[in-house]
Amino acid sequence: MPPPDSSQPSDQTPHAEADASQTLLVTKRFRVVRVDESCRDGTLRTREIVEHPGSVLIVPLLADDQICLIRNVRRAVVATLWELPAGTLDREEPIAAAARRELEEETGYRAGSLEEVPGLWMSPGILRERMHVFVARGLTPGPQALEPGETIDTHVVAWSEAVAMCLDGRIDDAKTVAAILRLEAQRHRRG
């Protein structure tokens, strides 16, 4: 008997749409719902999903060969991580304004220009969070405006060093790795 064709969806593959059947938890920044998904074979499957308002991620370029990274204390993983500045869309404001605000709050830099580049789904198996990614240029330094509870230090590093940090695991924050390596691939494609 030939092996199953893994490129074809199984009968248990749910449809793209699911209806929320029950709210399990509501917090300041997200909610958790239980949804029922209709499978192709007519059965229902239950799953829990975190609904998130979305977020922004900023790649602050001081020059083509320098980037501002942050060291961010992350209590959820009990570690201080190398990251790019980012934040949740938890206010009524345009997405680009949120990116400018988060950049200034976390790094102190003001952007002369912002360019939106392709975004990311953060963890689509369980989390409905779209991260909007921006490249910030023409940066002017200033003071940070950290929120209570934030512990963030800024570090300017060479672009090549940031890429190396992604490749050797010093940067292990997924959003930061994805954004830096995507931009590095675009640089190679152009030139």
N, C-alpha and C positions, 0 to 999 in steps of 0.2 A: 504494500500500500504506500503511495507517495506521501511525503510529509505535507502537513497543512500549509497552505499558502498564507504566510504571515502578512502579505501586503493587503489582503482582503479583510474587512472588518468581520469580527465574529458576530454570532447572533445576539450576544450579550452587549454589543456596543450600543450605548444609549444615544438617543437623538441629541442634537445640539441644544435644544431648549429643555428647560426644566422649570417647574413651578414651585415656588416656595410654599411649603405646607405648614411650617412652624418656625417661629423665631425662638431661638434657644437662649441668646444672650445679646444684650445691647450695651455697648460701652461708649465712651466719649469719641473714639476714633473708628470703630467698626462694629459690625453685628455678625452674629453667627446664626445661620438658618439651616434647617433640615429640609431638603428638597427630595421630591420623588421624580425620578427620570424614567421615561418610557423606553424600554429596550426594543430592539428590532423584532424580537420574538414575541412581543406583546406583554412581557412581564415588567414589573416595576422594580426599580432599584432605589434604595434610600442612601443619601449621602449628606454630609454636613459641609457647608461652604461658608468661608469668611468673606463677607461683603465689605469692601474697603472703598473709600471715596477716591482713591487714586493718589499719586504722588509725583514729585518732580525730582530729577537728578541733574546736577550741574557739573560740567567738565570745565573748570576754570583754567584757561590757558593764559599765562603771563606773557608768553611768546610762543612761537611754533615749537620751541624745544624745552619749554618749562611748564609745569602744571602744579597747581596747589592741591595737595591732598590733606586730609584731616586724619587725626588719631581720635577716635570716638569711643568712649567707654560705653559698652553695650551690656547692660545688666542681664538681658535675656540669655546671652551665651557666656556670661561671666568672663569677658575678655575686652581688651582694648584693640579695636580693629583699625587698619588702614582703610579709608573710604574716600569717596567723593562726597561733597555736600549734597544733602537730599532732605526732603520733608514731605509730610502728608498734606494733601489738599483739604484742610479742615476749616477753611475760611471762605467767605464769599469774595472771590477775586479772580481775575483772569489767570490762566495757567502760567503765562509768561511773567506776570507780576509775582506770582508765588515763587517762581524760580529766582527772580531778582531778590526777593525778600529773603529766601532761604540762604542764598549765596552770601548776602550781606550779614545776616545773623550769625552764620556758622564760621565764616572766614574773615569778615570785615571788608572784603572786596566789593566794590560796585562795578557792574559790568557796563562797558561802553556799548556793547552789542551782544545780543543773544541770538543764536541760531538753533531752531528746533531740528533735531535729527530723529531717526526712527526710534520709537519707544519700545518698551519691554512689558510683557506679562510676567509678574514676579514669581508666582508659583501656581500655575493654572490648574493643577490637580486639586487644590483645596482653597485657593485664594483668588478672589476677583479683584485684583489690584492692577491697574494700568499705570506704569511709570513713564512719565513724559520726560524725555532727555533733551537737554540744552547744552550747547557749547557757548561758554562765555569768553569774550575777548575784550581788549581795551580796558583792562582792570585797573582800578584806582584803589589803593589801600585805605583802610580805615579801621575803626574799632569793631570788634565782635559785639553782638547783642544776643548772647546766649539766653535760652529759656531756663527757668529754674530746673535744676536736675540735670542739665546738660554739662558734660565735661568734654570739651573739644579743643585740641591743639592743632594749629595749622603748620604745614611743612611744604616748602617749595622744593620740588625735585625735578631733575631732568626728565623729559618725556621718555627717553630710552630707559631710564631707571624705573619709571612707573610700569613700563611694559615688562621689563625683567622681573619686577616684583609680582606682577600677575602670573607670569610663567613659572616662577620658582615657588609660589605659594605664600610669600610674605603678605601679599594682598589676597585674602580669601573671602572677601565680601562679594557675593555673586553679582550684584548690580554694578559694582565698581569694575570687576574683571570684565564683564560683558561690554560695558561702555568703552573702556580703554582699548580692549582688543578689537572691537568693531571699528573704532576710529583709526587704530593702527592699520587695520586691513584696508580701509578706505584710502589712507595715505599711500600705501603701496600700490593700490590700484591706479591712483592718479599719477604716480610718478616714478 
